[in-house]
Amino acid sequence: MGKILVTGAAGFIGSHTVDFLLAEGHKVIGVDNFRTGRKGNLSRAVDSRDFSLHELDVSAPGALGGLVGVERPDAIIHLAALVSVQESMTNPALNFSLNVQATHLVAEAARTHGVGRVVFASSAAIYGDAPEQPAREAGEKSPVSPYGAAKLASEALLLGHGATFGFTVRCQRYFNVYGPRQDPSSPYSGVISIFAKRYREGRGVTIYGDGRQTRDFIAVGDVARANAIAATRANLFSGAANICTGRETSLLDLAEIFGRYLPASPLPEHAPARSGDILRSLGDPGKAAAEMGFTANVRVADGLAALIAESAEVVVT
Ligand SMILES: NC(=O)c1ccc[n+]([C@@H]2O[C@H](COP(=O)([O-])OP(=O)(O)OC[C@H]3O[C@@H](n4cnc5c(N)ncnc54)[C@H](O)[C@@H]3O)[C@@H](O)[C@H]2O)c1
C-alpha cells in the first residue's frame, strides 16, 4: 500500500479522496489551510491511524517542501486551489499565487524529494467555451478566466517538471463535480449544491438564462476513485485526461429531476444570463478510460437521489 499526500484535503473533493484512499488501505497525509475547506469534512478520516492532518499554506515557499521532505510520500494529489472562477476575475493576483505559484512549489517539492507521481486537479475550464463538443484533450484550449488560464499553466508546469526530473504527472480535467459536502454558500458554487440546498429548504431555484445550458456532471465518489487510480495504479504514463461522464444534463433537466423527487417544490424562476457563463460543457471520457482504466459509474438521476436522501429533512417518496 502507498503513502499519499493530498493537498486541499479538507475540501469537497479532497475529503472524499482521502476517505477513498484510506478505505483502500493507503496511508494518507492531509494538507489544508482551511481557506474554504472544513475540518468537519474529515470527521471520518481523523479516526484512522493511517491519517495525519497538517495545517499549512501550499503557496508559502518552503511549507509543503518541508513536510514532503519529512514524510516522503509515494505520490502527491494536488487539489488545493482558489476554486472560484469569479474570485479569480476579481483577484487575479491571488489566483496566480494559489493556482500557479502553489503548483510550482508542488512540482519543486516532488523534484527535491523524489516523489514518483503528482496528480493535479485541472479543470474543464481550460477549454473555455468549448468549440469542440465533446471536448477532447488534444483540442483547442481557450480559457476565458484567470482560473482556467492558471489551470492550463499548472498542467504545463507540472508536465514539464515531470518530464525533466523523472516523475509521472497525471492532470485530471474534472468537469462539474457534485455530491455531499459541496459548499452551497457561494453563489458561484456548483449548481447542484445550490439547487439541493434550496429544494431541501422548500424554496424554488433561479435559473440564469434559458436553462438549456448544459454541464457534464460527475459524482464526487467517481472523482475520488479517479484520483486514487491516478495516484496508485502501476505503469501509468504522464498525461492529461478528462474526468467526466460523456453525458450532458441541462439546468432544466436538473430542475425536472429535483421536482420529480420533491414534487411539492415551487417551479424554477428565470433570471437574465450571467456574463461569462459557459453555455455547453461536455467531455469525452475515452482517454481516461484508455490510459487509466477509469470510467464514471454514477448517473446524474441516481447521484441526485442519493444526495437528496442523505438529508434528514427530506423524505424521498
Ligand atoms: N468542484 C468542481 O466541480 C471542480 C471542477 C474542476 C476542478 N476542480 C478543482 O478541484 C480542486 C478541489 O476543488 P473543490 O471543489 O474540492 O474545492 P474546495 O474549496 O472544497 O477545496 C479546496 C481546498 O483547498 C484548500 N486550500 C486552498 N488554498 C490552499 C492553500 N494555499 N494551502 C492549503 N490548502 C488550501 C481549501 O481550504 C479547501 O479545503 C480544486 O483545485 C479545484 O480547482 C473542482
PDBQT file of the ligand as one rigid body, heavy atoms in Angstrom, charges set to zero:
ROOT
HETATM    1  N1  LIG A 401     -15.702  21.105  -7.742  1.00  0.00    +0.000 N 
HETATM    2  C1  LIG A 401     -15.571  21.080  -9.062  1.00  0.00    +0.000 C 
HETATM    3  O1  LIG A 401     -16.562  20.929  -9.799  1.00  0.00    +0.000 OA
HETATM    4  C2  LIG A 401     -14.208  21.223  -9.698  1.00  0.00    +0.000 A 
HETATM    5  C3  LIG A 401     -14.114  21.210 -11.101  1.00  0.00    +0.000 A 
HETATM    6  C4  LIG A 401     -12.870  21.338 -11.690  1.00  0.00    +0.000 A 
HETATM    7  C5  LIG A 401     -11.734  21.454 -10.910  1.00  0.00    +0.000 A 
HETATM    8  N2  LIG A 401     -11.846  21.477  -9.550  1.00  0.00    +0.000 N 
HETATM    9  C6  LIG A 401     -10.608  21.602  -8.766  1.00  0.00    +0.000 C 
HETATM   10  O2  LIG A 401     -10.593  20.573  -7.788  1.00  0.00    +0.000 OA
HETATM   11  C7  LIG A 401      -9.881  21.024  -6.641  1.00  0.00    +0.000 C 
HETATM   12  C8  LIG A 401     -10.728  20.829  -5.391  1.00  0.00    +0.000 C 
HETATM   13  O3  LIG A 401     -11.897  21.634  -5.512  1.00  0.00    +0.000 OA
HETATM   14  P1  LIG A 401     -13.132  21.534  -4.506  1.00  0.00    +0.000 P 
HETATM   15  O4  LIG A 401     -14.363  21.681  -5.310  1.00  0.00    +0.000 OA
HETATM   16  O5  LIG A 401     -12.978  20.346  -3.627  1.00  0.00    +0.000 OA
HETATM   17  O6  LIG A 401     -12.963  22.889  -3.686  1.00  0.00    +0.000 OA
HETATM   18  P2  LIG A 401     -12.794  23.140  -2.087  1.00  0.00    +0.000 P 
HETATM   19  O7  LIG A 401     -12.774  24.620  -1.896  1.00  0.00    +0.000 OA
HETATM   20  O8  LIG A 401     -13.806  22.357  -1.345  1.00  0.00    +0.000 OA
HETATM   21  O9  LIG A 401     -11.358  22.523  -1.824  1.00  0.00    +0.000 OA
HETATM   22  C9  LIG A 401     -10.155  23.241  -1.946  1.00  0.00    +0.000 C 
HETATM   23  C10 LIG A 401      -9.367  23.014  -0.671  1.00  0.00    +0.000 C 
HETATM   24  O10 LIG A 401      -8.067  23.615  -0.795  1.00  0.00    +0.000 OA
HETATM   25  C11 LIG A 401      -7.777  24.309   0.407  1.00  0.00    +0.000 C 
HETATM   26  N3  LIG A 401      -6.795  25.338   0.077  1.00  0.00    +0.000 N 
HETATM   27  C12 LIG A 401      -6.980  26.412  -0.738  1.00  0.00    +0.000 A 
HETATM   28  N4  LIG A 401      -5.819  27.099  -0.840  1.00  0.00    +0.000 NA
HETATM   29  C13 LIG A 401      -4.913  26.458  -0.076  1.00  0.00    +0.000 A 
HETATM   30  C14 LIG A 401      -3.534  26.689   0.209  1.00  0.00    +0.000 A 
HETATM   31  N5  LIG A 401      -2.892  27.731  -0.321  1.00  0.00    +0.000 N 
HETATM   32  N6  LIG A 401      -2.894  25.827   1.033  1.00  0.00    +0.000 NA
HETATM   33  C15 LIG A 401      -3.544  24.760   1.570  1.00  0.00    +0.000 A 
HETATM   34  N7  LIG A 401      -4.841  24.497   1.330  1.00  0.00    +0.000 NA
HETATM   35  C16 LIG A 401      -5.517  25.335   0.512  1.00  0.00    +0.000 A 
HETATM   36  C17 LIG A 401      -9.120  24.843   0.871  1.00  0.00    +0.000 C 
HETATM   37  O11 LIG A 401      -9.138  25.192   2.237  1.00  0.00    +0.000 OA
HETATM   38  C18 LIG A 401     -10.024  23.662   0.539  1.00  0.00    +0.000 C 
HETATM   39  O12 LIG A 401     -10.064  22.729   1.604  1.00  0.00    +0.000 OA
HETATM   40  C19 LIG A 401      -9.501  22.473  -6.920  1.00  0.00    +0.000 C 
HETATM   41  O13 LIG A 401      -8.183  22.501  -7.435  1.00  0.00    +0.000 OA
HETATM   42  C20 LIG A 401     -10.480  22.896  -7.993  1.00  0.00    +0.000 C 
HETATM   43  O14 LIG A 401      -9.975  23.948  -8.790  1.00  0.00    +0.000 OA
HETATM   44  C21 LIG A 401     -13.057  21.377  -8.925  1.00  0.00    +0.000 A 
ENDROOT
TORSDOF 0
